[in-house]
Amino acid sequence: MKKRETIIANRWLQDRSEWSRAKHSVFLVALFVVFSGVPYMLINQWSAWRGVTALQVDTALDGELPFVAWMVLPYISFYLYFPIAAWVGSSSEERDRCLVFFQRMISGSWMVFTVFMLLPVEIKLRSQVPDVGGFMGFILGLLHGVDAPYNAWPSLHAVLGLLVVLFVRLVQREQGVWSPAKAVFVWTAWSMLIASTMLVKQHYAFDVVTGIVVALVLWGGWIRPALN
């Protein structure tokens, strides 16, 4: 029996099965940007305007970790995860299942957004960031300009990054193209993404740990069963 998510999509987009892989990938990324990316930014700015911190989650570790300027590159690699997941899942055999994944990932984002609104936490680590010149400084400036130091926990980088990796691994293992070398590369890239959230002083360790826990719960209890 088809999932409710694909039934609704097929009713509104009746020619979706005939789209090219690239068109279907763009559709999924646009879906994510509109229903997850835009709400994230609005909530982030609302939290900054509100200026309320409901919890203190920082530890001594957060202050002891060094700032590493080049780790901003793994940090912004996060935005490549969604086009990759969309492309991997947009083959003619996988696109219904990928649509289910994207819709449930977006719904999972909204669960996290609820935490952002009800229990906001300000990330008070940017004072540890020195003046950085060159390209790294430019990227950091953009980051700080558009992303106020709220929407802390659970870290959306940790939640969504792990969900994408688990989805891509699932699909490629079933297709027989998931190799040990690819596994090492993907998990190393994801580990650097996770480390970067703390080493560019965008998140507390608590945010990362809770993000990983949320991702595993969402994947094992809600997303993975829907992909069978």
N, C-alpha and C positions, 0 to 999 in steps of 0.2 A: 504494500500500500504506500502510495506516495505521501511524503510529508506535507503538512498543511502549507509550509513555506513555499514549496515548489508548485503546488496547485494554484495558489494565489498569483504567483509570478507568471505561470503559464497562461493564466486567464487574461492578464493585462498585457503580457508580452508574448503573443501567440507565435511569433516567428523566432523566438529566442534560440531554438534548437538549430536554426539555420544560420545564425550569426557566425562570423569568423572568430577564431580563438582570440585575436587581438581585440575585437569589438566587445566580446563577452568579458574579457579581462578589464577593459576600461569601464564597462558598466559596473562591475563589482567594486572597483576602486572608487568610482564616483559615489556609489551607494554608501560605502564606508565613510568617505569624506563628509557627505551631507548629513548622515545620521549619527556619526560618532565624532568626526573631527570638528565640525562646527559647534555642536553642543559642548565639547570639551573646552573650546576657546571661550564660549559665552560663560560657562560656569567658572572658568579660571578668572575671568575679569570680574565677575560678580563677587567671587570670594575675595579678590584683592580689594574691591570697593568696600565690602563688608568689614574686612580687616579683623576677623575673629579667629582665634585659635582655641579649639576645644580640648586638645590633648597635648601633652608633652611626650614626644616619642624619641627624642634625641638621646644618644648615649655617648660615653667617652670615646668610643670607637669612631664616631662620626667626626669628632674634632681631630683625632690622631691620623686619620687617613689623609694622605697628601693630595694636593691638587695637581693633576696631570693634564696639561693643556692639550696634548695630541689625542687624548681619549675622547675629545669632542667628536672625532670622526666615527668611532664605533657608536657614539651616542646618536648621531644623526642618521646612522645606517638603519635605525628603527623604521624610517619612512620608506625603506626599500622592501620591508617585509611584506607589505600588503600587495604591491604589484607582483611580487614573486608568488605569493599564495594564490592570487587570482590567476596568474598564468598557468601554474601547475595544475590548478583545478578546473581550467576552462577547456580541457580537451572534450570532445563530444561525449566520451564515456563518463566523465567526472563532473560535468557542469551542474547537474542537479544537486549532487552532494556538496559541491563547493558553494552553491547558493545557500544551502542549509547552513553550512559552516559560517559563511559571512553574516547571515542574519542572526545566528545565535551568538557569534562573536560581538556583533553590535549590541545585542540585548545584554550580553555580559558587560559591555562597556557601560551601559546605563545602570547596571547594578553598582558598578564602581562609582559612577557619577553621584549616585544617591549617598554614598559614604562621603564623597567630597563635600556635598551640600550639608549633610547632617552633622558631620564631625570634621570640620576643616582643620588643617594643620599648616601653619606657615613654615617654610623651609628657611631657616636662619643660618645659612651656610655661605651665602654669596660674599660676605665680608672676608672670607678666606681666599677669595679668588684675586690674584694679583693682576696688575695691568699686563695684558698680553697683546703683543703687536702682531702684525702680519695676518695671514689667512685665518689662523686659529682665533685670534682676537676678533676678527670680523665675524666669524661664525658665532662666537660666544656673545658678541654684541647683539646679533640678530636674535639669538636664543633668549637673552635676557629682556630684549625689547618686546617680544611677542608673548612670552610665557612668564606671567607673574609667579612668584615663588609660593604657589598654593597647589591644590590638587595633588597632595603629597602621597597619601597612602590609601589603598595599596597602589604601588607604582604601576601606572598603565604601561610603561615600557616593559616591566616584568610580566604583567598579565598577558598582554596581547602578543608580545614577542614569543613567549613560551607556547601560547596557543597556536600561533602560525607554524612554529617549528614542529610541533606534534602533528599538525594537520599535514604538512608537507611530507614528513616522515611516513605517516600512515599511507598516503597516496602512493608515494614512490616505492615503498616496500611492497605494496600490492602489485605495482607495475613491474617489479623486479629490477628497478634501476637505483635502489638505495644501496650504496656500497660502503664498506668500512671507511674508505678515504673521504667520501662525501659526509659520512656521519662525523668524522673527526673535524672536518672543516666547519660544518654547520654548528656543532655544539661549541666549538672554539669561538666562532663568531658570536653566538648567543651569550657565551660566558663573558666575552669582552663587552657586549652591550650592557649586561647586568652590572659589571664592574664600573663601566663608564658613568652610570647614573650616580654613583657615589664619588667617583674620582674627579668629576667636573662640578661637584657640589650642587647637584640638582635634587638629590634625594638622600634621606636617611637610610641606614641599614634596615630599620624597621619597615620602611616602605617596600623595600625589595623583598624581604622575607615574606611579608604578608601578601605581596603581589604574586609570588611563586605559589604560595598556598592557595590563593583564590584561583589561579589558573589551573592547578591540578584538580581542585574540586569541580570547577566548571567543566573541564575536559572529561574527567572520569564519570561524573554524575549526570551530565546534561548534554554535552556536545558530542562526545564519542558515541554514546548509544544511538544518537540520532543519525549517525553516518553509516550505520550497518546497512 
